[in-house]
Amino acid sequence: MKKALVGYFSKTGSTKEIAVIIGANLAKKGTEADVLELEKITNTDNYSAIILGAPINGMRHIPEFIKFVEENRNALDGKVAGLFTVAYIYHDGRKIWRGMMNKSIAKIQKLINPANSTVFAGRIDKKMPAFANLLFGIGSDLPLDLINHAEIDKWCEEIGKLIKSAN
Ligand SMILES: Cc1cc2nc3c(=O)[nH]c(=O)nc-3n(C[C@H](O)[C@H](O)[C@H](O)COP(=O)(O)O)c2cc1C
């Protein structure tokens, strides 16, 4: 059976970390996966399934990811089993910010039609200033690291089933 591809962009390492967890998880359940930075991918033809991940910066996906999706939309359309977006304030912040991030997600979804799309909580390196907590609507006691392994495992179960049913 062909391998799956987990392709990601990451600025500070957490999306990469989640991509590695996803790759290991899929392998454990019988689907071998290459975990690669999207810049290093030249051809997606040899993969049985594609999973893509990128973080949110400034309420939208990082520009590198948007560019990658726009440039490869024809090759990717309908072939992406899962899209995962990584964001820090998506789940805990004000609704208005979630709405802005959802617009970015919808734009990507429209371009490549992933079978499944999710948002994972990410991690920041240091506490935000009080005014930013207020602006974003998050408590000053919110942990810096919100990466939830149980949620990632659960998503991998769904994606694993999707991949197996398509093969
Ligand atoms: C410059 C910058 C801008 C960010 N903007 C947002 C944002 O608009 N919304 C959000 O939920 N998280 C935001 N974050 C948090 C990141 O999405 C989060 O830290 C994520 O885990 C980063 O992924 P990475 O480590 O793969 O780069 C921002 C982080 C940075 C460094």
The ligand as an SDF file (V2000), in Angstrom:
LIG
                    3D

 31 33  0  0  0  0  0  0  0  0999 V2000
    3.3210   36.0460   15.2060 C   0  0  0  0  0  0  0  0  0  0  0  0
    2.2450   35.1380   15.7440 C   0  0  0  0  0  0  0  0  0  0  0  0
    0.9200   35.4150   15.4660 C   0  0  0  0  0  0  0  0  0  0  0  0
   -0.0980   34.5850   15.9620 C   0  0  0  0  0  0  0  0  0  0  0  0
   -1.3970   34.8600   15.6680 N   0  0  0  0  0  0  0  0  0  0  0  0
   -2.3730   34.0390   16.1460 C   0  0  0  0  0  0  0  0  0  0  0  0
   -3.7320   34.3070   15.8610 C   0  0  0  0  0  0  0  0  0  0  0  0
   -4.0810   35.2480   15.1570 O   0  0  0  0  0  0  0  0  0  0  0  0
   -4.6820   33.4630   16.3770 N   0  0  0  0  0  0  0  0  0  0  0  0
   -4.3460   32.3770   17.1570 C   0  0  0  0  0  0  0  0  0  0  0  0
   -5.2440   31.6450   17.5940 O   0  0  0  0  0  0  0  0  0  0  0  0
   -3.0640   32.0920   17.4040 N   0  0  0  0  0  0  0  0  0  0  0  0
   -2.0820   32.8930   16.9330 C   0  0  0  0  0  0  0  0  0  0  0  0
   -0.7660   32.6170   17.1990 N   0  0  0  0  0  0  0  0  0  0  0  0
   -0.4480   31.4100   17.9600 C   0  0  0  0  0  0  0  0  0  0  0  0
   -0.0320   30.2810   17.0320 C   0  0  0  0  0  0  0  0  0  0  0  0
   -1.0320   29.9160   16.1480 O   0  0  0  0  0  0  0  0  0  0  0  0
    0.3670   29.0840   17.8950 C   0  0  0  0  0  0  0  0  0  0  0  0
    1.4480   29.4850   18.7040 O   0  0  0  0  0  0  0  0  0  0  0  0
    0.7630   27.8750   17.0890 C   0  0  0  0  0  0  0  0  0  0  0  0
    0.9490   26.7940   17.9990 O   0  0  0  0  0  0  0  0  0  0  0  0
    2.0340   28.1700   16.2900 C   0  0  0  0  0  0  0  0  0  0  0  0
    2.3660   27.0880   15.4590 O   0  0  0  0  0  0  0  0  0  0  0  0
    3.8750   26.8510   15.0220 P   0  0  0  0  0  0  0  0  0  0  0  0
    4.6500   26.5770   16.3100 O   0  0  0  0  0  0  0  0  0  0  0  0
    3.8230   25.6570   14.1720 O   0  0  0  0  0  0  0  0  0  0  0  0
    4.3560   28.0660   14.3330 O   0  0  0  0  0  0  0  0  0  0  0  0
    0.2410   33.4540   16.7390 C   0  0  0  0  0  0  0  0  0  0  0  0
    1.5980   33.1780   17.0120 C   0  0  0  0  0  0  0  0  0  0  0  0
    2.5920   34.0150   16.5280 C   0  0  0  0  0  0  0  0  0  0  0  0
    4.0230   33.6920   16.8400 C   0  0  0  0  0  0  0  0  0  0  0  0
  1  2  1  0
  2  3  1  0
  2 30  2  0
  3  4  2  0
  4  5  1  0
  4 28  1  0
  5  6  2  0
  6  7  1  0
  6 13  1  0
  7  8  2  0
  7  9  1  0
  9 10  1  0
 10 11  2  0
 10 12  1  0
 12 13  2  0
 13 14  1  0
 14 15  1  0
 14 28  1  0
 15 16  1  0
 16 17  1  0
 16 18  1  0
 18 19  1  0
 18 20  1  0
 20 21  1  0
 20 22  1  0
 22 23  1  0
 23 24  1  0
 24 25  2  0
 24 26  1  0
 24 27  1  0
 28 29  2  0
 29 30  1  0
 30 31  1  0
M  END
$$$$
